[in-house]
Amino acid sequence: MKKTCWTILFVALCFTIGGLVSQVGSQNQAGGVPQFIAVVDVAELIKAHPDFKAKTTALQERMKIEEGTLRDQQKIIEQKELKFQQSSLKPNTPEHTRELEALQNEAIEFEKVFKSKQRAFALENSQILFDTYQDIKREIGAYAEPRRIAQVTDYRMFVPSPLEPQSVMEDMEQKLVWFNVQLDITEYIVDVIYQRRNLTASQQFSDVKKELRTAKKVQDELLKNAQQRSLASPPVSAPR
C-alpha cells in the first residue's frame, strides 16, 4: 500500500513539474524572456551623435581662443624675464631680489591659471562624453527591449591591415571575434537619435559604413581564396 502511495505521489509531482516547465516555456515563447543579441560600434555612435559634434566643436573653438590668450601672456612673461636677464641690476641687491621674486610669482600664477583652465576643459569634455554615452545607452535600451534583445555588445567598425601593425593589434584586442552583419544595429540607433531631434541622418556616416563593409567583403574574399589555394596545394611530405 505504501509503495502504491509513493508511486501516485511521484506521478503527481512529475505532472506538476512538467506543467511548470511547460508554462515557463510558453511564457518565454510569448516574449517573457529576451532571446536575441545585437552589436553596435559605440565609438561611431559617439562621433555621429549630433549633440556630441556640436558641443565638442564649440568647446574646441573656446579652447583655441583661450590657448591664444595664454600664449600671449606667456610671451609677455618671457619678454620680462629676458629684459631682467639683460638688465644692469646687480645680483643679491634689494632691487634685483624684488624683480626676481615678482617674475617668479608671475610665472607661478600663470602656471596655476594654465592648469586650472586645462582641468576645466578636460572636465567639460568628460561631461560631454558622459552625457552622450548615457543618451546612446538609453536609445539602445529603448530599441532593444521591445525587440526582445537581451544583450548588446560593443565592437570597433574598422578593417585591419597587416601593413598597419597597430590596426592588427586593435582587431585582436576586440572582445567580439565574429558576428553576422545583420546583428549590427549601429545605423538604426543613429537614425533614432537623429529622428528624435528632427534631423536627417548623416549621409557621411552611411557612406563610411558602406566603405567598411566593402573593404571587409574584399578582405574576406582574399582570405577565402588564399585558403582554397592552400587546400589545393599538394601536402609537403615529411623528410624520412
N, C-alpha and C positions, 0 to 999 in steps of 0.2 A: 504493500500500500504506500509505504514511504517512497519507494522507487518511482511509483506512478505519479505521486505529487510533485517530486523533483523534476520529472520529465515534463509535466504540464507547465510548471513554473519556468523551466528553461525555454520551452517553446514560446511561451507568452513574452519572455524577456527578449528573445530573438525578434519577434514580431514588433515589439516596441522600439528596439534599436534600429531595425530595418525601416520603420516608419519615420524615425527621426532623421536618419541618413537620407531617406528619400525626400523629406521635407526640406532639409538643408540644401540638397542638390537642386531641388526645384526653385528655391529662393535664389541660388547662385545663377541659375539659368535665366531667371526672371530679371536679373540685374541687381541682385543684392550685393554681390562682391565684384569689384572691378577685376577684369581679367586681361587687359591689354597693356602694352608698353609703347613708349614713343621716345624719340630723341630730339634734342634741339641743340643748336650752337649758340650758347649764351653770349659769347663774345660778339658774334654777328648781330644778335638781337640788341645788345647794348649799343653797338655802333649805329644800327639802323633806327634806334629809338629817337623820335623827334625831340623830346624834351632833353635828352642827353646831348644831342648835337647842338641845340640852341643854347643850353646852359654852359656847355664847355666852350663854345665859340665866344660867348660873352665873357667868360672867365679868362680865356686866353687873351682877349683884347685888353682887359683890365690889367692883366699881368704884364703885357708888353708896355703899357703906359707907365706902370709902377716901376718896371725894370729900367725904363729910360730915366725916370726921376732919380732912382737910386744910383744909377751910373753917373749922372751929373753931380750928385752930392759926393760920390766917391772921388771924382776928378777934382772937385774943389778941395777936398781934404788932401789929396796927393799934391796939389799945387802948393798948399800951405806948408806941407812937410818939406817940399823941395826948396821953397823960399826960406824956411827955417834953417835947413842944412847949409844954404848959401849965405846966410846972414853972418854978420861980423860979431855976433854975440859970443862972448867967451863962456866956455863950459863952466858949470858949477857956480855961476853968478846968479843972484836972485832973479834977474830978468830972464836969463836963459832957462832957469828952472820953471818959472811961471809959464813961459811959452811952450816948453816941452810938456808940462802937465796938461795945459789946455788942449794941445794937439792929441795927446793920449786919451784924454776924456772924450774928445770929439770922436775919435776913432772907435772907442768902446761903445759910445752911444749909437753910432752908426751901425755897429755890429749887432747891437740889441734890436734896433729897428728892423734891420735886414732879416734877422732870424724870426722876429715876431711876424712880419709880413709873409715870410716864407711858410711858416707854420699855419697862418690864417688861410693862405691859398691852398695848402695841402689839405686842411680840414674841409674847406669848401668843396674841393674836388672829390674828397672822400664822401661827403654828404650827397653830392650829385650821383656818384656811383651807387651809393646805398639806396637812394630813392628810386633810381632807375631799375636796379635789380629787384627791389621789392615790388615794383609795378609789374615787371616781367613775370615774377613768380605768381602774382595774383592772376594775371592774364592766362598763364599756363594752367593754373588750377581751375579757373573758370572754363577753360576749353576742355580740360581733361575729364573733369567729374561727370558731366552729362554723357560723355562718350565711353565711360567705364574704363578709363586709362588708369592703371594702378601705379605706374611708375614712369617718370620722365627723366632720362639720363642726358647729361651734357656731353658734347663731343666737339672737336675742332674741325671746321669745314675747310680743309686745305689738302692739296695733293703734295706729298713729299717727293723729293728728288734725290737720287744718290749723288748728284753734283752739289747738293746743299746739305752737308752733314747735320746741320742744326735741325733742318726740317725732318730728317730721318729720326733723330732722337726724340723730337716732339711727337712724331707719329707713334713711336714705340712707347712713349710715356702715357699715351691716352689709355684710359680705363676701358673704353669701348673699342674692341678689336674689329668687329664687323657688325653690320646691320643692313636690313633691307631698306632701300631708299624710300619705300612707301611709309616707313615709320617716322620719317623726318617731318616734323610739324613746324619747323622754323618759319617758313614763309607764311603759314597760316597765322601764327602768333603775330608776325609783323603786320599782316593785313588787319587783324583785330585791333592792334594798338593804334594804327592809323585811322581805322574806321571810327573808333571811339572819339577821336579828335577831329572828325570830319575832314581828314586829309587823304590824299591819294597815295597809295603805297609807292615807295621809291622804285622806279624802273631800274635804277642803277643796281639796287640790291638783287633784283631778279636776273639782271644780266650777269652779275658776278656769280650767282648761284648756277646759272646755265653754263658758264665757262668752266666752273669747277666740276660740274657733272660731266661735261665733255672730256675734260682732262682725265678725270677718274676712269671714264669708259675707255679712253685710249690706253691708259696705263694698264687696266685690267686685260685689254686685248693683247698688248705686248707681252704681259706675263703669261697669258694663256698660250700664245704662240711659242714662247720660249719653253714652256713645259711640254708642249706637244713635240717640239724638236728634240727635247731631251729624251722623251719616251721612245721616239722613232729611232734614235741613235742606237747602234748595237752595243751591248754591255761590254765593258772592258774586262778581260779575263785576268784573274789574279795570277801573279807570277808563280811558277811551280819550282 
